[in-house]
Amino acid sequence: MNAQNTRASRRVPDPITASVKGKDAGDASWNETINVISYSKNGAGFYISRECQVGRLVSLLIALPESLRAYDKDKELYRVWGVIQHCSLMKGEKKPRYHVGIAFIGRSSPLSYQTDPLQTYLILGSDKTGMWKISETDHSFVVRRTPRYWITLNVNLSFIGEKKDARKESLESPKDEDPSAETAGESVTENLSLNGASVVTDLEATTGEIIEFTCPDFEFFDLARICDVRRLRNNRNQLHLEFLNKKFPIKKITLPVDSK
């Protein structure tokens, strides 16, 4: 992903008016006009007047910029389905208002949704178009103390201490013929929270190791513990990280410009 594409997948500061649709118990449909305050090629965040259950599906009709679309680039409006990742009640509001984040799954809903609109889903990873792959689940989701926000950002990962020095010595050896091994390659976030991140990277690491995490776009640096490592089909690694000393400035990403 080059710098231009990275900027394109970040939040655009101007809200977009959109329509969101969903279903409640009894197959009752609801529809609400919303302001989408954060959006990327793989997800969006918005305010809504109703509480939405994490794991359920909704559809969004939005004038998403062409550069962020996976399909229907010639149409005025972009219809995309998404799975709800978090729903937080906004404090200090006169009327109930919730901040909702969804992860885009594609043009159509799965057959299981058509059978049961109250079916809940979990994310398994992403496909080649950047859409999230999902699977049905029977488990109820626990509301996170610090919600995740689905956004793609370039980050830098590196080892610390003796392992960093050993890695440098290995790279300076004449036997090392792989110049790409000097860095972790291109590392990008899948999602972020105040306390951690999920990152796709070429860095070869193991659970329990401590690494340096840097996000240049938000001038954020901290040490992070690797809580889990998963090997992806493209031979890259998915690292689940916990920040050790600082909170990520998530409000700079998710809040609208006019945050009254």
DRENLONU-350622 format. One line per field, with one value per residue (C-alpha): x, y, z; chain. Coordinates in nm, 2 decimals. Layout:
N
u	X ...
v	Y ...
w	Z ...
mol	A ...
# end
This chain:
260
u	0.00 0.16 0.13 -0.16 -0.37 -0.29 -0.43 -0.73 -0.82 -0.79 -1.08 -1.20 -1.29 -1.61 -1.92 -2.13 -2.51 -2.61 -2.90 -2.86 -3.10 -3.14 -3.39 -3.52 -3.70 -4.01 -3.84 -3.93 -3.72 -3.59 -3.42 -3.24 -3.06 -2.73 -2.41 -2.11 -1.83 -1.54 -1.50 -1.24 -1.24 -1.31 -1.54 -1.73 -1.84 -2.16 -2.41 -2.75 -3.05 -3.10 -2.88 -2.74 -2.62 -2.26 -2.22 -2.54 -2.56 -2.68 -2.67 -2.54 -2.63 -2.36 -2.19 -1.85 -1.56 -1.47 -1.12 -1.26 -1.50 -1.45 -1.72 -2.00 -1.75 -1.97 -2.28 -2.38 -2.45 -2.26 -2.46 -2.25 -2.32 -2.14 -2.11 -2.15 -1.82 -1.91 -2.20 -2.14 -2.39 -2.29 -2.29 -2.43 -2.69 -3.05 -3.18 -3.02 -2.75 -2.50 -2.17 -2.16 -1.87 -1.92 -1.68 -1.77 -1.83 -1.94 -2.22 -2.46 -2.57 -2.50 -2.78 -2.78 -2.89 -3.18 -3.29 -3.23 -3.18 -3.09 -2.79 -2.46 -2.13 -1.76 -1.47 -1.23 -1.00 -1.01 -1.03 -0.84 -1.08 -1.03 -1.37 -1.40 -1.48 -1.73 -1.87 -2.19 -2.16 -2.39 -2.20 -2.32 -2.07 -1.93 -1.93 -1.57 -1.45 -1.25 -1.42 -1.22 -1.22 -1.16 -0.91 -0.60 -0.29 0.08 0.28 0.64 0.72 1.07 1.24 1.41 1.72 1.94 1.72 1.73 2.11 2.13 1.90 2.12 2.44 2.27 2.17 2.52 2.66 2.77 2.58 2.25 2.12 1.77 1.76 1.39 1.47 1.60 1.26 0.92 0.81 0.49 0.29 -0.07 -0.34 -0.66 -0.82 -0.72 -0.84 -0.72 -0.52 -0.40 -0.41 -0.43 -0.16 -0.07 0.30 0.60 0.77 0.85 0.77 0.62 0.36 0.48 0.76 0.78 0.82 0.83 0.51 0.51 0.23 0.38 0.05 -0.06 0.29 0.22 0.50 0.48 0.61 0.36 0.32 0.24 -0.07 -0.13 0.03 -0.16 -0.02 -0.23 -0.28 -0.06 0.22 0.21 0.15 -0.14 -0.02 -0.26 -0.08 -0.13 0.01 0.21 0.24 0.01 -0.34 -0.37 -0.53 -0.84 -1.05 -0.85 -0.97 -1.33 -1.47 -1.62 -1.46 -1.75 -1.76 -2.00
v	0.00 0.33 0.66 0.78 0.47 0.49 0.84 0.73 0.46 0.70 0.89 1.18 1.47 1.59 1.39 1.23 1.19 0.83 0.59 0.28 -0.01 -0.30 -0.54 -0.60 -0.89 -1.00 -0.92 -0.55 -0.32 0.02 0.29 0.60 0.89 0.94 1.14 0.92 1.08 0.84 0.61 0.41 0.14 -0.12 0.04 0.34 0.51 0.71 0.84 0.68 0.72 0.35 0.09 -0.17 -0.52 -0.60 -0.88 -0.81 -0.68 -0.35 -0.20 0.14 0.36 0.62 0.85 0.71 0.85 0.63 0.57 0.39 0.16 -0.20 -0.20 0.02 0.30 0.45 0.48 0.79 0.59 0.29 0.01 -0.19 -0.43 -0.42 -0.60 -0.39 -0.39 -0.15 0.06 0.31 0.54 0.90 1.08 1.42 1.40 1.53 1.23 0.88 0.88 0.60 0.59 0.29 0.14 -0.12 -0.33 -0.36 -0.71 -0.65 -0.60 -0.86 -1.02 -1.39 -1.64 -1.70 -1.34 -1.38 -1.68 -1.51 -1.13 -1.15 -1.38 -1.25 -1.28 -1.26 -1.14 -1.40 -1.18 -0.98 -1.08 -0.95 -0.66 -0.53 -0.65 -0.84 -1.21 -1.32 -1.64 -1.71 -1.74 -1.85 -1.66 -1.33 -1.05 -0.89 -0.51 -0.39 -0.15 0.02 -0.03 -0.12 0.11 -0.04 0.18 0.12 0.31 0.26 0.18 0.09 -0.22 -0.31 -0.52 -0.37 -0.45 -0.75 -0.89 -0.57 -0.56 -0.93 -0.86 -0.57 -0.78 -1.06 -0.81 -0.67 -1.01 -1.07 -1.39 -1.20 -1.15 -1.04 -0.66 -0.67 -0.85 -0.52 -0.40 -0.55 -0.47 -0.27 -0.30 -0.18 -0.18 -0.37 -0.21 0.01 0.08 0.30 0.00 -0.19 -0.28 -0.56 -0.53 -0.72 -0.73 -0.93 -0.91 -1.26 -1.25 -1.47 -1.43 -1.25 -1.05 -0.67 -0.45 -0.09 0.05 0.38 0.55 0.85 1.00 1.05 1.10 0.80 0.58 0.31 -0.03 -0.31 -0.67 -0.93 -1.11 -1.34 -1.42 -1.57 -1.68 -1.55 -1.72 -1.47 -1.57 -1.25 -1.23 -1.08 -0.95 -0.86 -0.59 -0.44 -0.09 -0.09 0.28 0.51 0.54 0.57 0.91 0.74 1.06 1.22 0.95 0.89 1.22 1.47 1.81 1.98 1.78 1.97
w	0.00 -0.10 0.08 -0.14 -0.08 0.29 0.31 0.11 0.37 0.66 0.81 0.59 0.83 0.66 0.76 0.49 0.51 0.45 0.51 0.74 0.75 0.98 1.13 1.48 1.65 1.46 1.13 1.17 0.95 1.05 0.85 0.97 0.81 0.97 0.95 0.88 1.07 0.99 0.70 0.51 0.24 0.51 0.76 0.89 1.21 1.27 1.53 1.55 1.78 1.85 2.02 1.79 1.89 1.83 1.57 1.37 1.01 0.87 0.52 0.44 0.14 0.11 -0.14 -0.05 -0.25 -0.56 -0.43 -0.12 -0.31 -0.39 -0.65 -0.81 -0.86 -1.14 -0.92 -0.73 -0.41 -0.27 -0.11 0.14 0.42 0.75 1.07 1.39 1.58 1.87 2.00 2.27 2.44 2.41 2.75 2.81 2.53 2.57 2.37 2.34 2.08 2.01 1.84 1.61 1.41 1.14 0.93 0.56 0.44 0.08 -0.17 -0.03 0.29 0.35 0.31 0.69 0.74 0.50 0.71 1.04 1.04 1.41 1.34 1.48 1.31 1.39 1.16 1.03 0.82 0.50 0.13 -0.17 -0.22 0.14 0.26 0.59 0.58 0.85 1.00 1.20 1.57 1.85 2.12 2.27 2.24 2.55 2.52 2.52 2.78 2.50 2.16 1.85 1.55 1.21 1.02 0.81 0.91 0.83 1.14 1.22 1.43 1.56 1.82 2.13 2.33 2.26 1.99 1.80 1.82 1.71 1.42 1.31 1.32 1.12 0.86 0.83 0.77 0.40 0.40 0.43 0.08 0.16 0.19 0.27 0.60 0.75 0.84 0.92 0.57 0.54 0.86 0.86 1.13 1.09 1.40 1.69 2.04 2.33 2.46 2.16 1.79 1.54 1.28 0.96 0.91 0.78 1.12 1.26 1.63 1.90 2.17 2.48 2.31 2.36 2.05 1.96 1.80 1.61 1.42 1.24 1.13 1.49 1.64 1.87 2.01 2.28 2.37 2.30 2.42 2.15 2.29 1.99 1.65 1.36 1.03 0.74 0.40 0.23 0.46 0.65 1.03 1.22 1.56 1.84 2.05 2.39 2.46 2.78 2.88 2.67 2.53 2.15 2.06 1.92 1.94 1.66 1.43 1.53 1.64 1.38 1.32 1.50 1.82 2.03
mol	A A A A A A A A A A A A A A A A A A A A A A A A A A A A A A A A A A A A A A A A A A A A A A A A A A A A A A A A A A A A A A A A A A A A A A A A A A A A A A A A A A A A A A A A A A A A A A A A A A A A A A A A A A A A A A A A A A A A A A A A A A A A A A A A A A A A A A A A A A A A A A A A A A A A A A A A A A A A A A A A A A A A A A A A A A A A A A A A A A A A A A A A A A A A A A A A A A A A A A A A A A A A A A A A A A A A A A A A A A A A A A A A A A A A A A A A A A A A A A A A A A A A A A A A A A A A A A A A A A A A
# end
